Each structure stands twice: as structure tokens, then as C-alpha cells.
């Protein structure tokens, strides 16, 4: 185990300051500082607020992760950081911090892709990823089907969000129902007491001529909002639990149906689900049911590893080190639209660890 790479990962793509430390595929620390409460009164994430929160939380969170892991910063074999996609300002805070620590410690720096990290984190739960891996990533900003033959170099998009992602739809419907922010957990909670078949909400992009693997939840969001508004206009009570359950069922029905279809079409006998919405209890249950019926093995990390966290970044960083991938250069920058086809941002092949930094400036 001592021969496996020890890597620290920094995640700041949105409102979570995540710092994780892994050794190979073993999780040693997963420290998170969330600014979600600061955004709740605005009904969504405010980029500037998120960036300032990352600045305040960065050093304490890194120190907490090192203490939790029981390792010294000098013991690290590399530092990984989310370079994109995400909020530009938030990403810049993480990238700048990672550069500073890597430079001071004399360690290689790895700028990695947020979406690829969500796939790689499953290694911390269920061991090495099969190759190829089919992944359904579902979060506030993304609903994607991805096929990866090598998580460090080859991730191919099969389908993606056309308009509203699943997580966005959860937040918007929760707002219409006056349930607060974020919407995913609270709708999941109310849905457990509701009837998923009470209201026949539409299933977007499931027609015979629609793209097989793309997702659209804008029409569903509008249909649910109008249904609620019509009830209120008529002076009738809105059955929050039934609306939550029926809406949630429409989302997870589409997600799981398309994911299983992609596995069948590509001849892949397993499915990995990640991203914040993967913590949804109904998505997990329906995915398990449909995968078992189709003879597909389902891999879903525990809920804490599904949401944005530093552990997933560290996991991908450790894989980069283990496979001798090129480290990033000091001119690494944040890329808010970094394509998933770029699992990491490599350097130009030279040793980017500056001679001065090899003296270990970090105490």
C-alpha cells in the first residue's frame, strides 16, 4: 500500500470546498466546507459568494484533510485540482491554491476534469473501474451518458443535457413548491410519502425520433409548474407529496431508461451512476431494478461521494500518477467549459517542478 500514490485533491467547481486525500484507491480523508446556506436565501448558487467562500475555507479545509488522513503534506506524491468545467471564479480559487501548494512542496500538479472525477470516485467504493465503463452522471449542471475505455485519457460523450439538467429541474420545482434550496434532497424526502403515479407528467425526449441518449427536462419543469399554478389559481390545495413523487418519477424514469439502453447498445454489462442527483433514493432503486432485469451490474458510490467532493479529484489524480500521465504546467488555468473528452490538462512533457520548489518551501 505504501507504494501506491498518495494524492491530495481540491474541488471548487461550485459551492463546495472539497479536499480529499487518497492512497491508490483507498480513501484517507474527505473534508468538505459547504457554502450552501449562504446561497439558500438567493434560491441558487451565486458565483461571487461561492468564490469568496472558497477563499476563506481553503487552507483550513486542507489542514483538516491532512490531519484526518494522518499524513504530512511533504509525503504527498502529487496534487490534483478540478480545472473545469464549473464556475470560472470558483475554479480559479482551487487552481491557484493547488499551484501554490504544489510549488511550495515540489510536487507534480494535475489539473483534472470535474466529470471524469465523478466517474473515477467509484474506485474508492468498488475497486478499479471496468474498461470500458458506461457512466450516467446526473447533477445540477449536467445530465450525461459517458463511455470511458481509460478514465485518464479516453472519455466519449454518448448523450448530454440539451437544456435543463436533472438537478436544475429539482431546484426549480422545489422553488415553485416553496420547499427551499437545494431542491433534490427535499423533493426526495417528500416523494417518499407521495404517489409516483398520481400525476402523468411528460417524459422528455423519449419519442422514436428523439435523440436516443440526450436529455431534456425543460418541458417537464414547465409542465409541473403549470400544473401547480392551475391548482393554485382554482383555489385548490397543491398535493406537495404527490407532485414531488410524480415529478421525481418522470425524471428517474428517463434517466434509467436511457442509461440501460446505452449499455445494451454498446454491449457494456455494467453501469456506474455518479453526480449529486445519484444520491436520490428513487433513482438508485429504479436503476437497480432495471439493471437487474437487463443483466447489468450497477455501481453507485455512497451518497457522500456522489456530491462534489475532493476525494473524487484525488482519486483521478492518483490514477494519473499510477499511469504516469504528464503533469500539468504552471500556466494551468481554469476552464469553465472544459470538455469531458479531456480528462486532464497535461503539460508539455518537461519537468514542471521548479528547482526552487524542490527545496520544500512548505514547512
HELIX and SHEET records of a PDB file:
HELIX    1   1 UNK A   36  UNK A   40  1                                   5    
HELIX    2   2 UNK A   47  UNK A   69  1                                  23    
HELIX    3   3 UNK A   73  UNK A   75  5                                   3    
HELIX    4   4 UNK A   88  UNK A  105  1                                  18    
HELIX    5   5 UNK A  114  UNK A  120  1                                   7    
HELIX    6   6 UNK A  123  UNK A  126  1                                   4    
HELIX    7   7 UNK A  166  UNK A  176  1                                  11    
HELIX    8   8 UNK A  183  UNK A  191  1                                   9    
HELIX    9   9 UNK A  218  UNK A  233  1                                  16    
HELIX   10  10 UNK A  240  UNK A  266  1                                  27    
HELIX   11  11 UNK A  276  UNK A  279  5                                   4    
HELIX   12  12 UNK A  281  UNK A  294  1                                  14    
HELIX   13  13 UNK A  303  UNK A  306  1                                   4    
HELIX   14  14 UNK A  310  UNK A  322  1                                  13    
HELIX   15  15 UNK A  356  UNK A  359  5                                   4    
SHEET    1   A 6 UNK A  26  UNK A  34  0                                        
SHEET    2   A 6 UNK A  16  UNK A  23 -1                                        
SHEET    3   A 6 UNK A   6  UNK A  11 -1                                        
SHEET    4   A 6 UNK A  78  UNK A  84  1                                        
SHEET    5   A 6 UNK A 108  UNK A 113  1                                        
SHEET    6   A 6 UNK A 344  UNK A 345 -1                                        
SHEET    1   B 5 UNK A 154  UNK A 159  0                                        
SHEET    2   B 5 UNK A 143  UNK A 150 -1                                        
SHEET    3   B 5 UNK A 133  UNK A 138 -1                                        
SHEET    4   B 5 UNK A 270  UNK A 274  1                                        
SHEET    5   B 5 UNK A 297  UNK A 300  1                                        
END                                                                             
